[in-house]
């Protein structure tokens, strides 16, 4: 995509990935997962694949709000949160000022991220999904934010798994990884039991430990 205009909507970003996915694996089921801005991209990919008649084996969201981004509490509540956890208040304020200054520093990276976040914010939270949404919710908070699971039930059926670690470290925590692996294995097996024919054609089948799982 070098030299091409930036994709400015979640729908366009998802359409690009759908073409790439189908070119690599034309037959599902598809197991999709996302975190942060990737969560709404994964959701839209799943919706577009469903509209094309493909099966979604699982749609997984890793510790991310339905909006695709964290909406932080007001500063006074964050200070109270930090005090309750014996956090350094000066660090909290310095980080806030640094982010404000960085936002006003022009750079290609900042421009790209501004386009991405504008697309995510414009996507909204009213896009329904026909199936179950699996949420892995981290037990530890990195920041004072609302419950990440709130609102997902408006989009479809929801199953929540609480896992050790925070928004970042849940991917390296052994217990969290064990839970994630077992859940993915169970969803794959359940999907194949519903459609055993996907295992009958070796050159077209979806192999669980290869190209089925896409994380965004």
Secondary structure, DSSP 8 states (H G I E B T S, - for coil): -TTS----SHHHHHHHHHHHHHHH--S--EEEEE-THHHHHHHHHHHHHHHTT--EEEEEEES--TTSS--B--HHHHHHHHHHTT--HHHHHHHHHHHHHHHTS--HHHHHHHHHHHHHHHH-S----SSEEEEEEESS-SSSB--TTTTGGGTSEEEEEEESS-TTGGGT-HHHHHHHHHHHHHHHHHHHHHTGGGGS-TTT---TTTTSEEE-
